[in-house]
Amino acid sequence: MTLALEIRGADVLHPGGLSRAPLSVAEGRIAGGGGRAVDLTGFTVLPGIVDAHGDGFERHLAPRRGAMKDIGAGLIAAEAELAANGITTAALAQFYSWEGGMRGPDFATSVMEGLAQIRHSVVTDLRAQLRFEISMVDDYATVAAFIAQYGIDHVVFNDHLPHAALAAGKRPPRLTGQALRIGRNPERHLEAMQALHAGMDRVPQALARLTTDLAAAGVRMGSHDDRSATARADWRAMGVTIAEFPETIEAAEAAFEGGDHVVMGAPNVVRGGSHNGNVSAIDMAAVGCIHALASDYHYPSLRRAAWLLADAGMCDLAGAWHLVSKGPAQVLGLADRGDLAPGQRADLTILDSDSRRVVATMAGGRFSYLAGAAAERFIG
């Protein structure tokens, strides 16, 4: 059951900035007025946060190695963390990779089955993003069927093979630890990587066919870690129009100027730069070259990154919050959320105005998180 409420006294973020005008919610949507009055003086109401790419949920699925017994329960715990961080829509970034373990095809199947079981019993809109390793040429037909079977509408292409080391006949760094972590013999793991590397000449034709089929099915597609303008142009030619975490300013600018969606990691902003030396998301935001920020591996960073950008004067609060609400909603093709206009989904992130802590989260007019003084205001 959804609520009919009229929030009064709060600072409410509209596209033009903060306003003290009442905000009404009815039948799961932002309404034109009316509803039970709730005084939220001292609180800030913002559009619900939309996360276009995050793998923080993995910590709930396997808190320790081998502890992967109940995927559904883990996803429910992950949803609680998302809600506590003001996130109302979340794309769960799940690998389909030769790397095995939690990144392998079998685990991807378990996650999709678990998500199908619990999706309608939670409040947060949980969506699947599949991260597919392009070197797995023999799996292209299988992954296409997998995407169709689970109704996945968002696919990102990755290539995590250490090609330089493999081409030089060297043993890739961290190979033994990676193999043992997933229960695989290191030598067999190396042989599998070498075979995939040797087959890269088959990738372009297979990838062109797969992207054509996915585009025809309405699947949104992105590339990951682009390093050059040429690479981005090649992806765009195949209908892959989301650039996730470009590693260089050249690739980011090429994506932006080409009309592609540019998604960067919120932790990159909070840290003041990339943890592995790639282009700074702060620098890109300063020149207006980002469409959306994503949690990547840390859900609290979305809220913190928006405030950091606003406090630093790089953009006003409306512009900064756009990067974690309307911007990622547009990346995901969700036109019904991301702002507080009448008729939009009633997705709200409510903060204590002084501490900026999340005190309430509402998704589709239903509370997914409610705590402290805000709970007292709503409950009475």
URPE-V706814 format. One record per residue. N is the residue number from 0. RES is the residue in one letter. SS is DSSP state (H for helix, E for strand, - for the rest). PHI is phi in degrees with one decimal (none if undefined). D_LAST is the distance of its C-alpha to the last C-alpha in whole Angstrom. Layout:
n->(N | N)
res->(RES | RES)
ss->(SS | SS)
phi->(PHI | PHI)
d_last->(D_LAST | D_LAST)
This chain:
n->(0 | 1 | 2 | 3 | 4 | 5 | 6 | 7 | 8 | 9 | 10 | 11 | 12 | 13 | 14 | 15 | 16 | 17 | 18 | 19 | 20 | 21 | 22 | 23 | 24 | 25 | 26 | 27 | 28 | 29 | 30 | 31 | 32 | 33 | 34 | 35 | 36 | 37 | 38 | 39 | 40 | 41 | 42 | 43 | 44 | 45 | 46 | 47 | 48 | 49 | 50 | 51 | 52 | 53 | 54 | 55 | 56 | 57 | 58 | 59 | 60 | 61 | 62 | 63 | 64 | 65 | 66 | 67 | 68 | 69 | 70 | 71 | 72 | 73 | 74 | 75 | 76 | 77 | 78 | 79 | 80 | 81 | 82 | 83 | 84 | 85 | 86 | 87 | 88 | 89 | 90 | 91 | 92 | 93 | 94 | 95 | 96 | 97 | 98 | 99 | 100 | 101 | 102 | 103 | 104 | 105 | 106 | 107 | 108 | 109 | 110 | 111 | 112 | 113 | 114 | 115 | 116 | 117 | 118 | 119 | 120 | 121 | 122 | 123 | 124 | 125 | 126 | 127 | 128 | 129 | 130 | 131 | 132 | 133 | 134 | 135 | 136 | 137 | 138 | 139 | 140 | 141 | 142 | 143 | 144 | 145 | 146 | 147 | 148 | 149 | 150 | 151 | 152 | 153 | 154 | 155 | 156 | 157 | 158 | 159 | 160 | 161 | 162 | 163 | 164 | 165 | 166 | 167 | 168 | 169 | 170 | 171 | 172 | 173 | 174 | 175 | 176 | 177 | 178 | 179 | 180 | 181 | 182 | 183 | 184 | 185 | 186 | 187 | 188 | 189 | 190 | 191 | 192 | 193 | 194 | 195 | 196 | 197 | 198 | 199 | 200 | 201 | 202 | 203 | 204 | 205 | 206 | 207 | 208 | 209 | 210 | 211 | 212 | 213 | 214 | 215 | 216 | 217 | 218 | 219 | 220 | 221 | 222 | 223 | 224 | 225 | 226 | 227 | 228 | 229 | 230 | 231 | 232 | 233 | 234 | 235 | 236 | 237 | 238 | 239 | 240 | 241 | 242 | 243 | 244 | 245 | 246 | 247 | 248 | 249 | 250 | 251 | 252 | 253 | 254 | 255 | 256 | 257 | 258 | 259 | 260 | 261 | 262 | 263 | 264 | 265 | 266 | 267 | 268 | 269 | 270 | 271 | 272 | 273 | 274 | 275 | 276 | 277 | 278 | 279 | 280 | 281 | 282 | 283 | 284 | 285 | 286 | 287 | 288 | 289 | 290 | 291 | 292 | 293 | 294 | 295 | 296 | 297 | 298 | 299 | 300 | 301 | 302 | 303 | 304 | 305 | 306 | 307 | 308 | 309 | 310 | 311 | 312 | 313 | 314 | 315 | 316 | 317 | 318 | 319 | 320 | 321 | 322 | 323 | 324 | 325 | 326 | 327 | 328 | 329 | 330 | 331 | 332 | 333 | 334 | 335 | 336 | 337 | 338 | 339 | 340 | 341 | 342 | 343 | 344 | 345 | 346 | 347 | 348 | 349 | 350 | 351 | 352 | 353 | 354 | 355 | 356 | 357 | 358 | 359 | 360 | 361 | 362 | 363 | 364 | 365 | 366 | 367 | 368 | 369 | 370 | 371 | 372 | 373 | 374 | 375 | 376 | 377 | 378 | 379)
res->(M | T | L | A | L | E | I | R | G | A | D | V | L | H | P | G | G | L | S | R | A | P | L | S | V | A | E | G | R | I | A | G | G | G | G | R | A | V | D | L | T | G | F | T | V | L | P | G | I | V | D | A | H | G | D | G | F | E | R | H | L | A | P | R | R | G | A | M | K | D | I | G | A | G | L | I | A | A | E | A | E | L | A | A | N | G | I | T | T | A | A | L | A | Q | F | Y | S | W | E | G | G | M | R | G | P | D | F | A | T | S | V | M | E | G | L | A | Q | I | R | H | S | V | V | T | D | L | R | A | Q | L | R | F | E | I | S | M | V | D | D | Y | A | T | V | A | A | F | I | A | Q | Y | G | I | D | H | V | V | F | N | D | H | L | P | H | A | A | L | A | A | G | K | R | P | P | R | L | T | G | Q | A | L | R | I | G | R | N | P | E | R | H | L | E | A | M | Q | A | L | H | A | G | M | D | R | V | P | Q | A | L | A | R | L | T | T | D | L | A | A | A | G | V | R | M | G | S | H | D | D | R | S | A | T | A | R | A | D | W | R | A | M | G | V | T | I | A | E | F | P | E | T | I | E | A | A | E | A | A | F | E | G | G | D | H | V | V | M | G | A | P | N | V | V | R | G | G | S | H | N | G | N | V | S | A | I | D | M | A | A | V | G | C | I | H | A | L | A | S | D | Y | H | Y | P | S | L | R | R | A | A | W | L | L | A | D | A | G | M | C | D | L | A | G | A | W | H | L | V | S | K | G | P | A | Q | V | L | G | L | A | D | R | G | D | L | A | P | G | Q | R | A | D | L | T | I | L | D | S | D | S | R | R | V | V | A | T | M | A | G | G | R | F | S | Y | L | A | G | A | A | A | E | R | F | I | G)
ss->(- | - | - | - | E | E | E | E | - | - | E | E | E | E | - | - | E | E | E | - | - | - | E | E | E | E | - | - | E | E | E | - | - | - | - | E | E | E | E | - | - | - | E | E | E | E | E | - | E | E | E | E | E | E | - | - | - | H | H | H | H | - | - | - | - | - | - | - | - | - | H | H | H | H | H | H | H | H | H | H | H | H | H | H | - | - | E | E | E | E | E | E | E | E | E | E | - | - | - | - | H | H | H | - | H | H | H | H | H | H | H | H | H | H | H | H | H | H | H | H | H | - | - | - | E | E | E | E | E | E | E | E | E | - | - | - | H | H | H | H | H | H | H | H | H | H | H | H | H | - | - | - | - | E | E | E | E | E | - | - | - | - | H | H | H | H | H | - | - | - | - | - | - | - | H | H | H | H | H | H | H | - | - | - | - | H | H | H | H | H | H | H | H | H | H | H | H | H | - | H | H | H | H | H | H | H | H | H | H | H | H | H | H | H | H | H | - | - | - | E | E | E | E | E | - | - | - | - | H | H | H | H | H | H | H | H | H | - | - | - | - | E | E | E | - | - | - | - | H | H | H | H | H | H | H | H | H | - | - | - | E | E | E | E | E | H | H | H | H | H | H | - | - | - | - | - | - | - | - | - | H | H | H | H | H | H | - | - | - | - | - | E | E | E | - | E | - | - | - | - | H | H | H | H | H | H | H | H | H | H | H | - | - | - | - | - | H | H | H | H | H | H | - | - | - | H | H | H | H | H | H | - | - | - | - | - | - | - | - | - | - | - | - | - | E | - | - | E | E | E | E | E | - | - | - | - | - | E | E | E | E | E | E | - | - | E | E | E | E | E | - | H | H | H | H | H | H | H | H | -)
phi->(none | -94.6 | -104.0 | -116.9 | -133.0 | -125.3 | -84.1 | -124.9 | 83.1 | -84.9 | -83.3 | -109.6 | -89.3 | -107.2 | -52.7 | -85.1 | 129.0 | -77.4 | -145.5 | -94.8 | -63.3 | -58.5 | -125.5 | -108.3 | -129.0 | -154.1 | 53.0 | 78.1 | -128.4 | -72.6 | -108.5 | -80.5 | 158.9 | 91.2 | 106.5 | -63.7 | -73.4 | -129.6 | -84.3 | -114.0 | -56.8 | 94.6 | -122.3 | -117.7 | -108.7 | -127.8 | -57.7 | -56.3 | -74.4 | -112.7 | -103.4 | -83.8 | -168.3 | -154.3 | -118.2 | -61.3 | -61.7 | -58.6 | -63.2 | -85.6 | -83.0 | -144.4 | -60.5 | -136.3 | -58.9 | 89.3 | -89.9 | -126.1 | -94.7 | -135.9 | -62.5 | -59.5 | -62.9 | -64.9 | -68.6 | -65.1 | -65.6 | -64.2 | -61.9 | -64.3 | -67.3 | -57.9 | -63.1 | -66.0 | -105.8 | 77.8 | -91.0 | -105.8 | -134.8 | -138.6 | -91.6 | -84.2 | -86.0 | -109.7 | -73.6 | -131.0 | -138.7 | -65.4 | -68.5 | 74.7 | 61.2 | -70.6 | -104.2 | -83.2 | -58.0 | -64.0 | -69.0 | -58.6 | -62.3 | -62.5 | -66.0 | -65.6 | -65.9 | -64.2 | -63.8 | -62.1 | -74.4 | -107.0 | -52.4 | -88.4 | -105.2 | -115.6 | -89.9 | -61.8 | -79.2 | -93.0 | -126.6 | -100.6 | -118.7 | -102.4 | -103.5 | -105.3 | -82.9 | -68.0 | -72.9 | -83.9 | -59.9 | -70.7 | -102.6 | -60.1 | -65.8 | -65.6 | -70.8 | -62.4 | -67.8 | -61.5 | -61.1 | -67.9 | -59.2 | -98.9 | 60.7 | -75.6 | -112.3 | -147.6 | -125.3 | -121.6 | -97.1 | -124.7 | -144.7 | -100.5 | -66.5 | -80.6 | -60.3 | -60.5 | -66.2 | -66.5 | -65.9 | -87.0 | 73.7 | -96.1 | -83.0 | -60.0 | -59.9 | 65.2 | -61.5 | -62.9 | -62.5 | -63.9 | -65.1 | -65.4 | -62.8 | -103.5 | 74.2 | -119.1 | -62.7 | -56.3 | -68.6 | -67.8 | -64.1 | -63.6 | -62.2 | -64.7 | -65.4 | -63.4 | -66.3 | -65.2 | -61.7 | -66.3 | -95.5 | -63.7 | -67.0 | -87.3 | -65.7 | -53.2 | -67.2 | -65.6 | -67.8 | -61.6 | -68.0 | -65.2 | -65.2 | -63.3 | -66.5 | -68.1 | -61.8 | -64.4 | -88.2 | 81.2 | -80.1 | -81.1 | -128.9 | -136.3 | -111.7 | -122.8 | 63.7 | -61.3 | -115.4 | -144.0 | -65.5 | -64.2 | -60.6 | -64.7 | -64.1 | -63.7 | -64.8 | -59.2 | -62.8 | -97.1 | 83.3 | -94.5 | -110.6 | -114.1 | -105.9 | -89.0 | 51.4 | -54.9 | -88.4 | -129.3 | -65.8 | -60.4 | -67.3 | -64.7 | -66.1 | -64.1 | -65.2 | -62.5 | -68.7 | -85.9 | 85.2 | -84.4 | -80.8 | -107.1 | -116.3 | -122.1 | -83.4 | -62.0 | -60.1 | -59.7 | -69.1 | -64.8 | -73.7 | 87.9 | 162.6 | -69.7 | -72.6 | -121.1 | 84.9 | -80.0 | -58.0 | -79.5 | -66.8 | -64.2 | -62.5 | -68.4 | -65.5 | -62.5 | -102.2 | 68.7 | -107.3 | -124.5 | -97.1 | -156.5 | -106.3 | -125.6 | -68.1 | 59.2 | -121.8 | -143.5 | -62.1 | -63.6 | -67.1 | -62.1 | -63.1 | -64.5 | -65.3 | -61.7 | -67.2 | -61.2 | -65.0 | -68.7 | -65.0 | -79.3 | 78.1 | -72.9 | -162.6 | -76.4 | -60.8 | -60.9 | -68.8 | -67.6 | -69.4 | -54.4 | -69.5 | -117.1 | -132.0 | -65.3 | -57.6 | -65.3 | -61.5 | -67.4 | -58.7 | -84.9 | 74.2 | -105.9 | -82.0 | -97.0 | -152.0 | 110.4 | -145.4 | -108.6 | -74.2 | -53.1 | 97.6 | -73.2 | -55.4 | -81.6 | -106.5 | -127.9 | -113.7 | -112.9 | -116.1 | -67.9 | -64.4 | -81.4 | -87.3 | 64.3 | -79.5 | -71.1 | -115.4 | -158.8 | -135.7 | -125.6 | -124.9 | 61.2 | 82.2 | -121.4 | -74.0 | -104.9 | -154.8 | -156.9 | -149.6 | 62.1 | -62.9 | -63.3 | -62.0 | -62.7 | -65.4 | -75.7 | -83.3 | 91.9)
d_last->(18 | 17 | 14 | 15 | 13 | 14 | 14 | 15 | 16 | 17 | 20 | 21 | 24 | 27 | 30 | 31 | 29 | 26 | 24 | 21 | 22 | 19 | 18 | 18 | 18 | 19 | 21 | 21 | 22 | 22 | 22 | 24 | 21 | 18 | 15 | 11 | 11 | 9 | 10 | 12 | 14 | 16 | 16 | 19 | 19 | 22 | 24 | 23 | 26 | 29 | 31 | 35 | 37 | 35 | 37 | 34 | 33 | 37 | 36 | 33 | 36 | 39 | 37 | 41 | 44 | 45 | 41 | 41 | 40 | 37 | 36 | 33 | 31 | 32 | 31 | 28 | 28 | 29 | 26 | 23 | 25 | 25 | 22 | 21 | 24 | 22 | 25 | 24 | 28 | 30 | 34 | 35 | 39 | 41 | 45 | 47 | 50 | 53 | 52 | 51 | 48 | 44 | 46 | 48 | 49 | 48 | 45 | 44 | 44 | 42 | 39 | 39 | 40 | 36 | 35 | 36 | 34 | 31 | 30 | 28 | 26 | 24 | 22 | 24 | 27 | 30 | 34 | 37 | 39 | 43 | 45 | 49 | 52 | 54 | 57 | 56 | 59 | 60 | 56 | 55 | 56 | 54 | 51 | 51 | 51 | 48 | 46 | 47 | 46 | 42 | 42 | 41 | 41 | 41 | 44 | 45 | 49 | 50 | 53 | 53 | 56 | 58 | 61 | 63 | 63 | 64 | 67 | 68 | 69 | 66 | 64 | 60 | 58 | 56 | 57 | 58 | 54 | 53 | 55 | 55 | 51 | 51 | 54 | 57 | 60 | 60 | 64 | 63 | 59 | 62 | 64 | 61 | 60 | 64 | 64 | 61 | 63 | 66 | 65 | 63 | 65 | 64 | 61 | 61 | 62 | 60 | 57 | 58 | 58 | 55 | 53 | 55 | 54 | 50 | 50 | 51 | 48 | 46 | 45 | 44 | 46 | 46 | 48 | 47 | 49 | 51 | 54 | 56 | 56 | 59 | 56 | 54 | 56 | 57 | 54 | 53 | 56 | 55 | 52 | 50 | 48 | 45 | 46 | 44 | 44 | 48 | 50 | 52 | 51 | 54 | 52 | 49 | 51 | 53 | 50 | 48 | 51 | 52 | 48 | 47 | 43 | 43 | 41 | 41 | 39 | 36 | 37 | 40 | 38 | 36 | 40 | 42 | 44 | 45 | 45 | 49 | 50 | 49 | 48 | 45 | 42 | 42 | 45 | 45 | 41 | 43 | 46 | 43 | 45 | 41 | 39 | 37 | 36 | 35 | 34 | 37 | 37 | 33 | 30 | 29 | 32 | 30 | 28 | 30 | 33 | 31 | 30 | 34 | 35 | 33 | 34 | 37 | 38 | 39 | 37 | 34 | 30 | 31 | 34 | 33 | 30 | 32 | 34 | 31 | 29 | 32 | 35 | 34 | 33 | 36 | 38 | 37 | 38 | 34 | 34 | 30 | 28 | 28 | 27 | 25 | 27 | 26 | 27 | 27 | 25 | 21 | 22 | 19 | 20 | 17 | 18 | 18 | 20 | 22 | 22 | 22 | 21 | 19 | 15 | 15 | 17 | 17 | 21 | 22 | 18 | 17 | 15 | 18 | 16 | 13 | 13 | 12 | 10 | 10 | 8 | 5 | 5 | 6 | 4 | 0)
